[in-house]
Amino acid sequence: MTQLPIKNRFHLPKGMIYLDGNSLGPLPIGVSDRVEEVVTDEWANHLIKGWNVDGWMAQPARIGNQIGRLIGATPGTVTIGDTLSVKVFQALSAALKMRPDRKVILSDSGNFPSDLYMAEGLIRQLDQGYELRVVAPEEVASAISDDVAVAMITQVDYRTGRMHDMGEITDAAHRAGAVMLWDLAHSAGAVQVDLAASGCEFAVGCTYKYLNGGPGAPAFIYIRPDLVSRVEPALSGWLGHDAPFAFEQSYRPAKDIERMRVGTPPVIQMAALEEAMKVWDDVDMSAVRAASVRLCDQFIAEVEARCPTLTLASPRDSRNRGSQVSFEFEQGYAVMQALIAHDVIGDFRAPDVMRFGFTPLYIDETDVTRAVEILGDVLDNRTWDCPEFHRKSRVT
Ligand SMILES: *Cc1c(COP(=O)(O)O)cnc(C)c1O
């Protein structure tokens, strides 16, 4: 197994300390060449033949297995496509079909809004009296009552980094007879996940955060293998059909996880992701997790010593935290803009949360110390307090 960090596997702008891999991972070396090859050789020269000779049609299955290794999913149980919001919709609608006598979708207030929005849209579309019940993150396990059809929970809170206990919540869901759907957007490539051991029915996640697949990289979906042949796909597109090229008049789902595919895959974006996933070939997730905990603990200790006006918004105990650390500060937006101007890249989430993601693949102890020094200087000198850093951009 490779020693971390492996900075030479990434293109990182010189002098930049990138603490936002939880939002958009950096460019792995090799991806540019691979994308160029797909465009100038496979597409340009092979044209339609590429679907067969270049294996484009099997990309989602191959990438699904690459990702599966990182999240404890056995080969053939994960496929790739669309965006995470779409995968949430697919998993949620399939889960509701498995509990026709129940009407409650349970989630928590730390969930990412898009997951909640998709649930609301599905409920409106079904128009059968479904209810989205949103409780505080601490209350999820006890709130899974026997009217809950599906517990739809994001393991790591995008804002605070708070991490749910996957085993405990999955067991609580199953004791109550509910279906368990995990969103691993901030888990895959960040923390150790063992989907098979958890016994959950569904999982989804995205690939442009810790998996470095590039902006808009397609999402993944997992179904527990014993259930897949019974799952009813709401988005019954032709590439989820059992025999897409038989062009039958009526939909018949594929026998395996391929039924969660919808339409034509974005081949260029998929090729970027497949290449990006090679970074993980010799990387051990337990080593990534151990290093991530060390970096986050170091960051918390150094920020609290150097920047007493900031308030920790993440769990202090690393066992309850993903791979990011957040601090609250009233002027957090402006402080973050000043930090970015000094090449320390984190981000901001309303109303007052500054987020810092730690990815041991390319961040080390020296980077952490340097980032804290710059943060301390920005606060001491009130560098942030000028009009240009208060101006809000469209993406924060
Ligand atoms: C990042 C994220 C999303 C984003 O969904 P897209 O459809 O890929 O834009 C959704 N849900 C969670 C929990 C996320 O962290």
The ligand as a MOL file (V3000), in Angstrom:
LIG
                    3D

  0  0  0     0  0            999 V3000
M  V30 BEGIN CTAB
M  V30 COUNTS 15 15 0 0 0
M  V30 BEGIN ATOM
M  V30 1 C -23.2380 17.3400 -2.9430 0
M  V30 2 C -24.5430 16.7410 -2.5690 0
M  V30 3 C -25.6050 16.6780 -3.4770 0
M  V30 4 C -25.4940 17.2810 -4.8490 0
M  V30 5 O -26.3160 16.6400 -5.7770 0
M  V30 6 P -26.1100 16.8520 -7.3330 0
M  V30 7 O -27.3580 16.3620 -7.9370 0
M  V30 8 O -24.9110 16.0140 -7.7290 0
M  V30 9 O -25.8510 18.2850 -7.5970 0
M  V30 10 C -26.7700 16.0470 -3.0790 0
M  V30 11 N -26.8940 15.5200 -1.8420 0
M  V30 12 C -25.8820 15.5660 -0.9340 0
M  V30 13 C -26.0690 14.9610 0.4110 0
M  V30 14 C -24.6930 16.1920 -1.2740 0
M  V30 15 O -23.7010 16.2800 -0.3770 0
M  V30 END ATOM
M  V30 BEGIN BOND
M  V30 1 1 1 2
M  V30 2 1 2 3
M  V30 3 2 2 14
M  V30 4 1 3 4
M  V30 5 2 3 10
M  V30 6 1 4 5
M  V30 7 1 5 6
M  V30 8 2 6 7
M  V30 9 1 6 8
M  V30 10 1 6 9
M  V30 11 1 10 11
M  V30 12 2 11 12
M  V30 13 1 12 13
M  V30 14 1 12 14
M  V30 15 1 14 15
M  V30 END BOND
M  V30 END CTAB
M  END
